[in-house]
Amino acid sequence: MQCGQLERRKMEYNWGMSEKVLKHSEAVGRVMRKISKENQDEMYVLGLLHDIGKVYGFKDHELTGFELMNKMGFKYSREIMYHGRLQNEYNSSALNILNAADLSVDSTGQIIGYEKRVEDIGVRYGFESKEYIEAVKLSRTLIPILDSIEVE
């Protein structure tokens, strides 16, 4: 395969992944706006931007997104840094809402509920993977919020 063809395929792949990330993030934002009791527009924007680091690659996208948004003074940059994993370093109501919404939306932007989303993570990464184990642990801590999200 020639260099130009390889580069074109890489660009097509990146565009396809960017489109999926955008659909997922927009749906996360919609869910966050709907379940938030206050700052609904801010929660929508946080949902839109929570995976912004994936523009630069999937590895450490949370850290990349945090660094980018923190430089810009984004109020919720720490939520971007700590989303998607159970940890004791930082917690906020916005982070809990983000994690619940993120655990309810699949990669195509469909609101499928956390049980299906966690299963989807297991299928994609493996049921022994750290991603799956982390999703199960995180979902257990967020059940009251997760149960309030209506599946489409």
C-alpha positions as CSV (number, residue, x, y, z in Angstrom):
1,M,0.0,0.0,0.0
2,Q,1.3,3.4,-0.9
3,C,1.9,6.1,1.7
4,G,-0.9,8.3,0.4
5,Q,-3.4,5.5,0.6
6,L,-2.4,4.6,4.2
7,E,-2.6,8.3,5.3
8,R,-6.1,8.6,3.7
9,R,-7.3,5.4,5.4
10,K,-5.9,6.7,8.7
11,M,-7.8,10.0,8.2
12,E,-11.0,8.2,7.4
13,Y,-10.6,6.0,10.5
14,N,-9.9,9.1,12.7
15,W,-12.9,10.9,11.2
16,G,-15.1,7.9,11.9
17,M,-13.9,7.7,15.4
18,S,-14.4,11.4,15.9
19,E,-17.9,11.2,14.6
20,K,-18.7,8.4,17.1
21,V,-17.1,10.3,20.0
22,L,-19.2,13.4,19.0
23,K,-22.5,11.4,18.9
24,H,-21.7,9.8,22.3
25,S,-20.7,13.1,23.9
26,E,-23.7,15.0,22.6
27,A,-26.0,12.3,24.0
28,V,-24.1,12.4,27.3
29,G,-24.7,16.1,27.4
30,R,-28.4,15.7,26.8
31,V,-28.7,13.2,29.6
32,M,-26.8,15.4,31.9
33,R,-29.0,18.4,31.2
34,K,-32.1,16.3,31.8
35,I,-31.1,14.7,35.1
36,S,-29.4,17.8,36.6
37,K,-31.3,19.9,39.1
38,E,-29.2,23.0,38.5
39,N,-26.7,24.4,36.1
40,Q,-28.3,22.4,33.3
41,D,-26.6,24.3,30.4
42,E,-23.2,23.8,32.1
43,M,-23.9,20.1,32.5
44,Y,-24.7,19.9,28.8
45,V,-21.4,21.6,27.9
46,L,-19.5,19.3,30.3
47,G,-21.1,16.3,28.6
48,L,-20.1,17.6,25.2
49,L,-16.5,18.2,26.3
50,H,-15.9,15.2,28.6
51,D,-14.0,13.2,25.9
52,I,-12.3,16.1,24.2
53,G,-8.9,14.5,24.8
54,K,-9.8,11.7,22.4
55,V,-9.1,14.2,19.6
56,Y,-5.5,13.6,20.4
57,G,-5.8,9.8,20.9
58,F,-7.6,7.4,23.3
59,K,-4.7,6.7,25.6
60,D,-4.9,9.0,28.6
61,H,-7.7,11.0,27.0
62,E,-8.9,12.1,30.5
63,L,-5.5,13.7,31.3
64,T,-5.2,15.3,27.9
65,G,-8.7,16.7,28.1
66,F,-8.1,18.0,31.6
67,E,-4.9,19.8,30.6
68,L,-6.5,21.3,27.5
69,M,-9.6,22.5,29.3
70,N,-7.8,23.6,32.5
71,K,-5.6,25.9,30.5
72,M,-8.7,27.5,29.2
73,G,-10.1,27.9,32.7
74,F,-13.0,25.5,32.2
75,K,-14.9,25.2,35.5
76,Y,-15.3,21.4,35.2
77,S,-11.8,20.4,34.0
78,R,-11.3,18.1,37.0
79,E,-14.5,16.2,36.2
80,I,-13.0,15.5,32.8
81,M,-9.8,14.3,34.5
82,Y,-11.6,11.9,36.8
83,H,-14.5,10.7,34.8
84,G,-15.0,7.0,34.0
85,R,-13.3,5.5,37.0
86,L,-13.9,4.9,40.7
87,Q,-11.4,6.8,42.8
88,N,-11.0,8.6,46.0
89,E,-9.0,11.6,44.9
90,Y,-11.8,13.8,43.8
91,N,-15.6,13.8,43.9
92,S,-18.4,16.2,43.0
93,S,-22.1,16.1,42.1
94,A,-21.1,17.1,38.5
95,L,-18.7,14.1,38.3
96,N,-21.4,11.7,39.5
97,I,-23.9,13.0,37.0
98,L,-21.2,12.8,34.2
99,N,-20.3,9.2,35.1
100,A,-24.0,8.2,35.3
101,A,-24.7,9.7,31.9
102,D,-21.5,8.3,30.4
103,L,-22.5,4.8,31.7
104,S,-26.0,5.1,30.1
105,V,-25.0,6.1,26.5
106,D,-23.4,3.8,24.0
107,S,-20.7,4.7,21.4
108,T,-23.4,5.5,18.8
109,G,-25.2,8.0,21.0
110,Q,-28.1,5.8,22.0
111,I,-29.3,6.0,25.6
112,I,-29.3,2.3,26.4
113,G,-29.1,2.2,30.2
114,Y,-26.3,1.2,32.4
115,E,-26.8,-2.5,32.4
116,K,-26.5,-2.7,28.6
117,R,-23.7,-0.2,28.6
118,V,-21.6,-2.2,31.1
119,E,-22.3,-5.3,29.2
120,D,-21.2,-3.5,26.0
121,I,-17.9,-2.6,27.7
122,G,-17.4,-6.2,28.7
123,V,-18.0,-7.4,25.1
124,R,-15.7,-4.8,23.6
125,Y,-12.8,-5.0,26.1
126,G,-13.3,-8.4,27.7
127,F,-15.1,-9.4,30.9
128,E,-11.8,-9.6,32.7
129,S,-10.5,-6.2,31.5
130,K,-9.8,-3.3,33.8
131,E,-12.3,-1.3,31.8
132,Y,-15.2,-3.7,32.5
133,I,-14.3,-4.2,36.1
134,E,-14.1,-0.4,36.6
135,A,-17.5,0.1,34.9
136,V,-19.1,-2.5,37.2
137,K,-17.7,-0.9,40.3
138,L,-18.6,2.6,39.2
139,S,-22.1,1.6,38.2
140,R,-22.7,0.2,41.7
141,T,-21.9,3.5,43.3
142,L,-24.2,5.4,41.0
143,I,-27.4,3.3,41.0
144,P,-29.8,6.0,42.4
145,I,-28.7,8.4,39.6
146,L,-28.6,5.6,36.9
147,D,-32.1,4.4,37.8
148,S,-33.4,7.9,37.1
149,I,-32.2,7.9,33.4
150,E,-34.9,7.0,30.9
151,V,-33.8,4.6,28.2
152,E,-34.8,5.6,24.6
